[in-house]
Amino acid sequence: MEYNFRDIEKKWQQKWVENKTYKVVEDKNKQKFYVLNMFPYPSGAGLHVGHPLGYIASDIYARYKRLKGFNVLNPMGYDAYGLPAEQYAIQTGQHPEVTTKKNIARYREQLDKIGFSFDWDREVRTCDPHYYHWTQWAFEHMFNSYYDNRLQKAQPISGLIRHFEEEGTLDLDVAQGEELMFSARDWMSMDELEQQEKLMNYRIAYLGETMVNWCPGLGTVLANDEVVNGVSERGGYPVVQKLMKQWCLRVSAYAQRLLDGLETINWSDSIKETQKNWIGRSEGTEVVFKSLTPDANGEKEGHFTIFTTRADTMFGVSFMVLAPESELVPELTSAAQKAEVDEYLEYVKKRTELERMSDRKVTGVFSGSYAINPFTGERIPIWISEYVLAGYGTGAIMAVPAHDSRDYAFAKHFNLPIIPLIEGADVSEESFDAKEGIVTNSPAAGKESLDGFSLNGLTIKEAIAATKKFVTEKGIGRVKVNYRLRDAIFSRQRYWGEPFPVYYKNGMPYMVPEECLPLELPEIDKYEPTETGEPPLGRAKIWAWNEAERKVVDKSLVDDKNVFPLELNTMPGFAGSSAYYLRYMDPHNDEALVGKEADEYWQNVDLYVGGTEHATGHLIYSRFWNKFLFDINCSCKDEPFEKLINQGMIQGRSNFVYRVNSDDHSKAPVFVSLGLKDQYETTPIHVDVNIVHADMLDIEAFKAWRPEYKDAEFILEDGAYKCGWAVEKMSKSMFNVVNPDDIVEQYGADTLRLYEMFLGPVEASKPWDTNGIDGCFRFLKKFWKLYQQENLDDAEPSKDSLKSIHKLIKKVTGDIEQFSYNTAISAFMICVNELGQQKCTNRELLKKMIVLIAPFAPHMAEELWEQMGGQGSVCDAEWPAWEESYLVENEVQLTVSFNGKARFQMTFPADATKEDIEKAALADERSQHYIDGKTIVKIIVVPKKIINIVCK
């Protein structure tokens, strides 16, 4: 019987649906295993062959764990909100939901063809009100919570209110925007509006003024990774920095727990290091500086605080720098410098934080003010520069150019003093790394310091400790731990996103009652911001909250007494993808995000598979979200993802044709084949890889590809046109996108699955080469052929066959556990060749191999399992175990050498003694040629390696 993959795959995909083969329910008699892929966004282009890489890798593991007896949860759904669908709606007027549903249907069709073991009964979509009900619910709980630093967990805001009523801010240790001080009496004298304003300083979900990437062309705030070179990635619209009131999540409160949690999970060191750097923990000192700003009456005094990890370098401070967004900028800008400062701030508005961090060019402007060094009393100029960011520390730094590279570059550029603080430090060309050494110039010779304080002669370590003690005792600062991690901006000025369950009374936000959720996204007539600059939801007619009737009503009824305006912003993309793994556990529960029984059974994700591009954003936000849900007893695990595997990228293999350069554009273009192109002046042009086969161009298809090529002429080599090639990112613009549907149609889903894994290690990036897929296809046909022998029987298998199969079981089991799928596939190929040579016909041995290949090629495995009389689905078979006894080598092959030169090989019993080996080697007739007429000096036998006969 031929390997008819089309019929086989169609048959089993239909059976899996009919029999609900992949439906999973909680089963306390089985150990659970939860496999999850990172949420896909369903784009209009559908899948290319790079997208399924991670899905195939996780599916192999999910199938393997099921065969090992685990109860496996392997769900799939869609991160359905996104800017592309909204932009398409703006351009065409088509509702984003229509576009999204169409894209999802396309994705589902493609995914089904590849044969994944997803439990589609658990599918979720972030744009479904039944799903975002629980995103809104979580947001409301964050709004009604604060973070207690002593308990290291979220607590109900009602407890904080009680503390204010009894003690004000006395003995308060909580996460907060700014440090407020008021008494219980002060609190009780405040009206509701004032109290709500104060509480906003502590809520985990809060309204705050933040600097954002504002894109007027798109009418929305963009994340850093959505901005490239000062314009939006989508559409290329200008982006500026703007201070806006936004919803934020107090992610920074969880910074230490996010760090500590990394020690408890099985992630790669590189991803952990990326997260640690993003969180950016540093221990240092906050120091207060006095400021002097020229004014009409002379100089106005003020003060500001800086954070430094190296207060011991205070004697080397030669200037201060403010972040352009700092609230201190208008306060410390002198009248004489205002025009210059304003011009500089306009420039910085067009720069994203990412660009400012990565770009090393030196820019800045003098504020006109000076600071007073608290150690020396010296006046220090205060500058403003983009290399300082407002979100880290206090948004103001003390610059020590001798020992910091960016401070050094700034000082050199603006001709500011550079004072070395380490004995022997050479700062003539660059800054000096001051982590070790003996302190000097602290203070410099002839200079005075506060109370005669000196660090001269101390080691760096001693100087840091002495400075912390001195600063604390003198009341000019305090020791503090700081984090680079900032609170997440949680508002977007777009339509296609989760609505906030928020209405406004007297400008202050109130939550829609929990029992009234979900607050559904309303219909609007256009998807652009309003003419007055409001977000698109400003166009909604039925978008106001009737507090008494607890329902959404026409906004014309707003009276700010009973009917109030609803929030016009929507939540960002990461809102729906931050807790989806919990919803998969219990997707049809109308009473809770996840029921207690389901949560305690599935607990958290055992294997999470996705790209490294999510190392910071998604993985930080999901971990934060889960820790909050853990705090309020909604999740039984503090960490959501136990093990993380980052799949690499499948790169495109581009093809090129070479157009002969010509100034006469009236003639048809001429293309020269690769091997002849050096004889002409040519321009390489990308060509659609789907009309190229083994680097040979289908000339007729090329002529039909584009109108301008219909009359093209070709200079061929050996009667054919050979294309050039290069490995590049898979992209539509490079015409190197390969549609998995085409591969499935030509070779089958099992071949696609096998080939994607055979390309190389899961974590590595590798180029796609359709030319190489034929090898995997031939292997599957060879595998299939083994089972089509007419003489299959139950006779005793040979020792060689037993050894081949048990060697394969051991190898494949170990390789799957290590995600070394490419080497497992190589082992299959070797074993199939061996069994063919051995003419293996034993049913039981061959059935074991069907189970082994089932995770990789499930359609073929199901068909062969049925042919061989297997019961039910191969998915429910038992993973075979290997026996070491079959793996013992009975014979060894040794090389026989004479005077160190290898001459021939001999086979010996594995347990042969040294004497037996010597005797047999000398008795072999081939040895006579090398020892005749010579004296044997000695015989060296290295067991299981060589025999060397030394003779003269």
N, C-alpha and C positions, 0 to 999 in steps of 0.2 A: 504494500500500500504506500502510495506517495505521501510526502509531507505536505498536505494541503492546508497551509496555515490560515488562509482566509476563512475557510469553512470551520476549522477548529476554533479559531478565536471568536468568531461570531456565535458559534454554538455555546461556548462556555461563558461568554459574557452574558448571554441571555439566561443561561441556567443559574448563574450566580444571583441575578436579579430575582428570578422566579423562586429560588430556594432560600432567598435572604441569607446567603452564605456568609456575608460579612456583618450581619447584624449582631450586636453584642449587648449583653445585659449584665448587671452586677451578679456575680456568682461567688458567694463566700467560701465555696469549696475549692476555688481556684485562686492561685496567686495572680494578682493583676499586673499588667504591664501597659503603660500609657505611652504611645508613640504619637508625635505631633510634628507637622510641618508648619513653618511660619506662614501665616495668613497671606494668600495671594490677592493682589488687586487685579480684578478682571479687566484688562485693557482691551481696546478695540482690535488690536492686532492679533489677539489670540496667543497661543503658545508657540515658541520656536523650540528647537531641540535642546537648547540650553536650559529651559525652564524645568523640565521633568527630572533633571539630574538628582536633585535632593529628594524629590518625591519617590523616585525609583529606589534610591539608597535606603530611605526609611521604610519603604514597602517591603523590601527584602528582609529587613530586620524584623518588621512586624510579623511577616509570615513565618519567619524562623522561630520567633518566640511562641507563636501559636502552636507550631509543630512540637515545641519543647514542653507544651502543656500549660502555657500561660493563658489567662483571659486577657486578650489584647484589645485595647481601645485605639483605633486608628481613624480619627474623624477628619472631615474636610469641610471648609466653608469659604466665605468670601469677605474680604475687607472692602466693602462695596462703596464707601464714600471716597471721593477723590476729586481733585481739581480737573483732570481731563474731561470727565463727563459733564462737569459744570461749564467748562470752556466751550464744549461742543453745544451745550444748551444755549449759551449766549450767542453763538454763531448761527445756530439753526432754529432756535425756539423749541427744539424737542426736549421734553422733560428729562432730566438726568436719570430718572428711574427707568424710563423706557430704554435708554442707551445701556444702562447698567444691566438690566434684565437680559437684553440681547447679548451683551458680552458674556454674561454668566452662562447663558445657554451654549454659547460657542465653546467656552472653557470646559463645561461639563461634557460636551460631546467629545472633545479631544482627550480629556482625562479618562473617560470610559473606554476609549479605544486602546489605551495603554495597559489596561487590566489592573488597576489599583484595588487594593482590598479595603477601600474606605467604607465606613458605615454611613451611607448617605441619609439614613433616617435621622442622623444627628446634625445634619447640615445647618449652619447658621449664616446669616447675612447681617452685616452691621447696619444696613439701612432698613431692616425690618423692625417696626415698632415693638414687636414682642421681644426683640433682642435689645434695642437701645433703651427700653424700659429700665433695664438693670444697669446700664451706663449712667442714666439719669439718677437712679436710686443711689449708686455709689457716690456720685457727685454731691447729692444732698447730704449724705452721711459725712463726707469730707467737710462740707460747709458747716455742719453741726458738730465738728470735732476740733480739738486743739492737740498739740503734741507736748506731752509731759517729759521733760529731759531726765528727771530722776527715775521715772518708771520706764523710760525709753519705749513709750508706746502712745498711740492716740487715745484720747479720753473724750467723753461727751462735753460739749461746750457748757452744758448746765453746771458741771462741776467747777469750771473756771468762774462762772458768774457767781456761784456761792462763795468762792474764795474772795472775789472782789467785794461782795456784800459784807464779808466778815473782816477781811484784812487788807483790802485794796491790793496793791502790787507787792506788798511786803512778803519776803521769803518766797518769791515766785521764780521758778526755774523752768521756763517753757520756751518753745520755739516762737520767735516773734519777728516782725518786720523791723521795728525800732524799740529801743528800751524805754518804756513809759513808766512814769511814777505818779501814782495817785493813791489817796487813802480810801478807806471804806466810806467815810463821810462824803468825799468827793464823788465817789461812784453813785451813791444814793441820791446825790443832788442833781445828777445828770438826767436830762430827759431821754426818751427812747432813742431819738435820733443820735444823740451824743454817745449813748451806750453802744449802739450798733456800730458807729464809726470806730470806737475803741476796740470792740470785739473783732473787727475786720483785721486788726493787727496780729491776731492770734489764730484765726481760722485756718484749717488746712487747705480748704478751697476759699480763695479770697479775691476781692477786687483790688488791684493795685496799679499804680502808674509805673509802666516799664518802657524801656527803650526797645522798639521793635523794628523789623525790616518791613517798611510800609511800601506797597506797590500800588500807586494810584491807578495804573493801567488795568490791573486786575481787581482793584478795589478791595485788597485784602492784605493781611499780615502774612509774611512768608517765613518759613524756617531757614536757618543758615544754609542748609544743603539744597534749598530751592533757589538760591541766588548765586550767580556766577558773574564775576567781573562787574559787579554793580548793577546787573540787570536780572530779571526773572529768568529762570531756566526755561520755563514755558512761556513762549511769546516774545522774550527779549525786551520786556518793559523796564524802564528805569526804576530802581529801588532806592529809597532814602531811609535814614534812621529817623524815627519819630517817637516822641513820648506820648503814649496812649494809655487810657484806663482799660485794663484787660483783666479777664479772669485768669488767675494763676493757681497752681498747685504747689504747696509748700514741700516740694521734694527734698529741699535742703535739710529739712528736719530729720530725714532718714539717712543722711549721709554716712554716719558711722555704722549704722546697721547694714547699709548697702555694702560697705567695705568689709565688715565682719562676715557677712554672709558668703562672700567669695571664697572664704576658707572652708566652707562646708559643702561646696558643689563641685562636680566633676566637669570643669570647663578647661579649655586649653589655656596654657600660661599666657599666650599672647592676648587672648580676649580678656582674661583677668587683668592683665597689665594695662590694657586700653581703658578698662573701667576704672581701675585705680587712678590712672592719670586724669580721667574725666572728673572723678570725684575730688581729686586733688587735696588730700589732707595735708596740712602743715601746722606745726606747732611753733608759736612765736609770741610776740609781744605787741600789744596795742600801746602806742605812745601818743601823748597829746602835745601838739605844737601850737605855739602862739602865732598869730598872723598879724601883719601890719599892711593896711591898704591906704594909699594916698587919697585924701579927700580935701574938701574946701577948708577944713579946719586943721589940716596937718596930716595926721595918720589915724585911721580907725583900727581899733584892736578887735581881734576875734580869736577863735581857736578852732582847730580841727584835729581829727585823729587819723593816724596811719597804722597799718598792720605790717609788721616785718618779722621775718623768721630769723633775722640777724641784727638784733638790737646792739650787739657788740661792735657793729660797724658805724655807729652813730657819729663818731669823730671824723669819718670820711665823707659825710654827707655834704655835697657842694651845691645841690639844687633839689627842689621838690617838683613833683609832676602830678597834675590832676588829670583824670579821665575827662574827655570833652563833655560827657553826659553828666558829670558830677554836679550836684546841687551847689557845690562850692564855687563853680565857675562864675556865675553872675555876681556872687557875693565878693569874690576876690579879684574881679577884673576892674582895673582902674579906669577912670574916664579917658585917660590918654591912650589906653590900649584897646578900648572897646571896639573900635572899627576893625582893627587888625584881628582881634579875637573872633568877632562875628564872621568875618570872611573865612577864618580857619574852620569854624564850626560848620559852615555851609559845605565846605569841602568834605569834612568827616561824615556828614549826613549821608553821603553817597557811598560810604564804605561799610561793608558788613563786618561784624566782629571777626569772622573767619578770615577775611582778607587782611584785617589789621593784625591778627596774630601771626599769619604766615608770611606777610610781606615785610621785608626788613628795611624798607626805605625809611629815612629819618625825616620826620616833619614835626613841627611844633610852633608854639607862639608864647611869648612872655606875657604873663597876666598883668604885670605892673605891681604885684604885691610881693611881700617878703615873709618868710617864716623865721622864727627864732629857734635855733638849735637849743633844746633844753639842757644839753650837757655843757655847751661852750658859751651860750649867749650870743653867738654870731648870727648875723642876718644872712638868710639864704634865699635866692630868687625862686619864685614859684612859677613854673611853666605849665603849659597845657599841651598834651601830646596824645595821639591816637594809640600809641603802644601801651598805654595804661587803660584797662577796662573797668567800667563802673561796677560790674557785678562781682569782682573778686576783692576781698578785703573791704576797704572803705572807699575805694575809687580814688585814693590819693596815695602816693608813694614817696619815700625818701630815697633819693638817688645816690648810690655809692659807685661812681663810674670806674674806680680802680678795680672793682671786684664784681662787676656785672656787665655782660657784653652789650646789652641794649642801652644801659645807662652810659657805657663807655662811648658807643657810637654817637649817642646824643650829645655828650659833652664835647667830643671831638668836632662834631658838626657845628655846634654853637659856641665853641671856644670857651668852655666852662672848666673850672679847676678839677684836677684829678689827683686825689691824695691817697697814696698807697698806705695800707695799714698792716702789712706783713713784712717782716724783715727780709730783705733780699728780693722783694717783688719788683719785677721789671714791667712797667706799664707804658713803656715808650711806644709799643706797637699794638698791644691788645690788653684787655683786662686780665687780671691774675686770679685764678681759682683759689679762693681763700678758705678752703676746707681744713687745711692743716698749716702749722707754722707758729711763729712767735709774734705777738702783737707789738706794733710800734705806732708812733704818731697818734697815740690815744691817751692824752692829748699830745700834740706836737710840741717840740722844745720851745719854751718861752711862752706857751699859751696856758691860760687858766681854764679850770673846769669846775662844775658845780660841786661844792664841798670837797674840792681836791680829788675828785674821783679819777682813777687812772687804771688802765688795763695794760699798760706797757709791761713787757716781759712775761705776760701770761700766755699759755697755749690757747688756741681757738676755743677748745672745749671749756677751759677755765673761764675765759672771757665771756662766753655766752651765759654761763651760770651766774657769774658775778653781776652782769648787766641786768639780767632778769630780777635778781634780788634787789639791786639798787633802784631800778625803776619802780618796783612795787613798794619799797620802803619809803621812797620820796613822793609817792602819790602822783607820779607823772605818767603812769601807765599801768597795765596789768598783763599777766601771762594769759594767753588765749590760744585755743585750737581753731583753725580756720579751714574752710573747704572751698574749693573752686566751684563745686557743683551749685548751680543756681536753680531757683524755682522755675517750674515749667510754665510757659505762657500757654494758656488753655482756651484762648478765643480766636476765632477766625471770622472775617467779615465776608462770609460767603453763604450761599443758600444750602448747598448739598452737604449737609452734616447734621449731627445730632442736635436738636434744639435744647437750649438750656431750660430746665424747669424753674424759671425765675421770673418774678414780676417785681415792679418797683413802686415803693411808697415813699414819697418825699426824697426820691433819688437814692434810697437805700434798697438793696435786694432782699427779697423774701422768697422762700421756697414754695412752689406748688405742693399742696399736701401729698404725702407719699401714696395714699390710697387713690389719688387721681392720676397717677402715672399709668401709661406713658403720655407725655405731652407730645402730640404728633406734629410733624412738620407740615405747615399749611401750604395750600396751593398759592402760587403767585403768577402774574401774567408775564413778567420778564425776569431774567436771572441776573441782571446787572444791579449795581448800587443805585439808589434813588437819585433823582436830580439834585437833592439837597445833601447828598453825600452819605446817607444812611446805608447800612448793609442791605442786601436784597430782601431780607425779611421785613424791611420797612415798607415793602410793597404789599404785604399780606393784609387783606381786609379783615378777616376773622382772626385777630391776633391781639386780644386783650384778656385779662383775667378778672372774672366776676368772683370776688372773694366770698360773698354770701352764698351764691348759687354753686360755687366751686366748679366753674366750667369756663371754657374759652368762648368769648363773645366778640361781636363786631367792635373794632377799635374806635369807631365813632362814638361809642358809649363811654369812653374813658372819662371819669369825673374826679379821679384821685380821692374818691371817698369809698365807693363800693367796687368800682371797676378801675383796673390799673394796667399800665402798659407792660407787655411782656418783653423779655430780652430779645434783641435783634441779632446778636452774634450767634454763631453755632460753634460746636466743639470741633477741635482739630482732628486730623486723621488718626492720631494715636489713641484717641479716646476709646474707640470701639475695639482696638486690637490689644488693649492692656489687660483684659481679663477673659478673653474668649475661651481660653483653655479650661476655665472653670465652667463656663456655660455648656461646653461640649459634654461635660459629665452628666448634665441633667437638663437638656435643651428644651424640654416641653413643660417644665415646672412653671406654673403661673403664680406661685406663692413666694418664690425665692430665686435668687441668682443661681444657687445650687443647693439642693436639699442636703441635710446633715448626713443622711445615710450614704448618698452618692459621693459626697465630698470625702467622707471617712474611708470609703472603699477605694476610690481612685487616687485620692490624696494630692498628688502633683504629677507633672510630666516626667516620665523616666528617661525619655529620649526626645530631644528637641533638635530639629534639623533646619538650618537656614543659612543665609549668606552673612559674611563678615560685615557687610555694610550696616547691619543693625546692631553693631557692637556697643554703641552708646545709646542712641535714641530709644528704640523700641525696648531693648533689653534692660535699660535703666528704668524706663517708665513702667514696664510690666512688673519688675521686681518691687518698685515702690508701691504700685497699686496693690499687689498681692500682700505686701507687708501691712498695708493699711487694712485690707480685708481680714488678715490674720488677727490684727489688733481688735477688730470688732466681732471676732468669732464667726466670720463667714467662710474663711479658709482654714483648714486644719494644719497647713504647712506654711512656714515662714518664707520658704523659697519656692518659686513656681516650677523651675526647670532643673531637674537633678543632673542630667548629662546633656551637654550641648555639642553637636557636631556641625562645623561650618563647611558646607560643600563648596568646592571651587567653582570656577566659571568655565563653561564650555565656550571657547573662543571660536570665532568664525575662520574658515579657511577661504579667503577671498581669491577670486580669479580675475585676471587682467587680459584685455586685448590691447594691441599696440597699433595706434593710428599713426600713419605716416603724416608728418607735418606738411601742410600745404597752405599757401596763401590764396589759392584759387578755390573758393568755396562753392563755385558753380558746379564743380565736378563731384562725383560720388566719392565718399571717403574710402581710403584704401587702408586695409589692416594687414600687418605682416606677422607671421608666425614667430613664436618665441625664439627659436634657434637662428632666425635670420634678422632679428630686429637690430642687431648691432651694425648692420650695413646701411641703416637708414636713421634719420632723425625722427624720433617717435614720441608720442604722448601716451603713457599708460592710462587705460580707462577701466574702471570696475565693470564687470559683466555679471549678470545674474548667474549664480552658481548652479541653478536648476536647469540651465541649458548647456552645462559643461559636464562631461563624463570622463573620468580619469584624465582630467586636464585637456581633453580634446573638445573643441567647440562644435556644437551642433549649428552649422552655418545657416541652415534654413530657419531654425528657431531664432537665431540671432537677428536675421533680417526682419523677422516678424515682431521682434521684441520692441523696437522703437521705429517710428516712421522715418527718421533721418537715416536709418541704416538699411532701408528696404532695397536700395540699389548698390549697397556696399560691394567693394571688390576685395579679393583676398590674395595674398602672396603666401602660398602653402609650402610646407616641407613634407616630403614623402606623401604628397596627396592629401594632407590633413592640416588643420590649423591647431597648433598647440598653444595653450594659454599659459601665462605666468601665474604665480600664486604667492600669497603671503598670509601669515597668521595675524588677524586683527580682531577687534571686538565685533561680536555678532550684531549687525545693525542693518536696518533697512537701507540706509544711505550708502552702504557698501555692497548692497545686493548679495550679501552672503548669508542671509537668513534661510535656514533650512526648516521647513514645516514638518513636524513629526508625523502628520497625517500622510504625507508623501512616502515617508520611510515605512510606516505601517502598511500602507497599500502595496508597496513594492516588496518588502521583506518580512512584514509581520511585526506585531507588538513585542513578541518574545525576543526577536532579533534586536529590536531597538533597545529594549531593557538590557540585554546582555552586552551590547556594544557600548552603551553609555558607561556601564560599569567597567568594561574591559579597557577603556581609553587610558585609565590611570587611577591612582589613589583618589578616593572620594574628595579629600580636602584640597587636592591640587587643581590648578587651572590647566586645561589642556585643549588643544585645537581639535575641532571637528573635522573629520575627513571622510566624506561619503565613500571614497575609494576603499577605505579599510573595512567597511561594514560587511562586505561579501564574505570575509573570513569567518565571522560569527554566524552568518547564515549557513555557510557550508558545514560548520561544526554542528549546528542544530539538526541539519539533514542527516549527518553521520550518526548523531545520537539517536535520532528517530529510527534509522535503519537497523540499529542493534536490536530493536524490539519487533522488527518485522520478519525475523527468521522463523521458518516453519517448524524448526526442530527445538523450540524452547521446551525445557523439561525441568524436573525436580531432582535430577541426578546430582550426586555429590560434586560440588564445584572443585576445580583444581586449586592447589595451594597458591599458585600465581594469581588466580582470579580473586581468591580471598584476600590476598595481600594487597592487590590493586584497589579493591573496594574499601577495605578498612583503612588503608593509607589515605584514600580520598575522604572518607568520613572524618578522620582526624584533622586533615588539612582544611577542609571546608568549614568545619565547626569552629576551628581556631580563627580562621580568616574572617568569618562573618562577625565573630565577637570583636575583632579588631577593625572591622569595616575595611578590610583588605580584599575587596570584592574582585579586583583585577587578578590577583594571584589565585583566588579560589577558582575563577573561570579557567585560568591556565591549567590548574590541577584537573579540572573536568576534561579538558582537551587531551591531556596526557593519559588519563584513565581510559577514556573512550578508545584511544589508539591501542592501548595495552589489551583491553578486553576484546577488541577486534582481532588482534594478532593471536590472542589465546583462544579464539573461537568460543567465547563464553556464551552458554545457552541457559544458565541456571536462573530460573524465575525469581527466586527469593533475593538473590544478589542484585539482579537488575531492578527489582522493585525498590530496593533500598536506594538505588541511584535516582529513581524517579522522585522520591521524597527529598533527596538532597538538592535536586535542581528545581524543585517546585517554587522556592522563593524567587528564583531568577527568571524562570520561564514557566509561569503558572498555567498558561493555556495548554501548552504541550504536555506538561506534567499531568493535568487533569485527564487529557485524552488517553495518555499511555496508562495511567492508573486504572481507568475504566477498562481499557483493552486487556490489562493484566488481571482483571477480576478483583480489583481493590474495592473495599466497601466505602460507600459515601464519597465525600469529596477528599481529595488528597490533602486539602488544608487541615483535615482532622486526623491525618495519619500520625504516627509517632516518629519523631526524629531518631534515626538509627544511632546506636552507640558503637564505637570501635573497640576491638579487643586487641590488646598489646601483643598477645601471643601470635597473632597473624602477621605482626609487623617485624618479628624477629628475622634477621637475615640468616639464612641457612648456609649460604655460600659467600665467599669474598673473591674478588678478582684482584690479583697483584701483578705489578709490573716487574719483570725480571731484567735486571741490568748487569752488564759486564764492564768492570772498571768505570762505573758511573754512567755508562751510556745505556739508555733503555732500548731493549731489543725485541721483546715480545711479552704477551700477557698470559697468565695461567689462572685457572679457577681452582679454589681450594675449599674444603669444608670450613665453615666459620669457626669450628672448635679445633682446627688442626694445630698440632704443636709445632714449635720451631724446628725440631728434628724432622718431623714429617714433611714440612715445607722444603727444607734443605734437600732431603732425599729425593723428593719428587722433582724439584727443579734440576738437579744434576742428572736425573734419569731421563729427562725429556730430551728427545733426539735433536731438538733445535739447539740445545746447549752445546752439543758436541762440536759444532762449527766454531764456537768461540773459545773452547778450552782445549781442543786437540793440540798436543805437543807443548802445552803450558802447565805451569805449576800453580795450583790453587793456593793462594796465600791465606785468605779467610773468606768467610761468607757472612754477610750482614743481613739479618732479617728484621725489618720493622713491621710488627704485626699489623695486618690490615692496610699496609701501605706499599712497601717495596721489598724486593730481594736484590741485593747487590753482591755479585760474585767477583772478588778481586783476584786476578791471576797474573803471572809473569811469563 
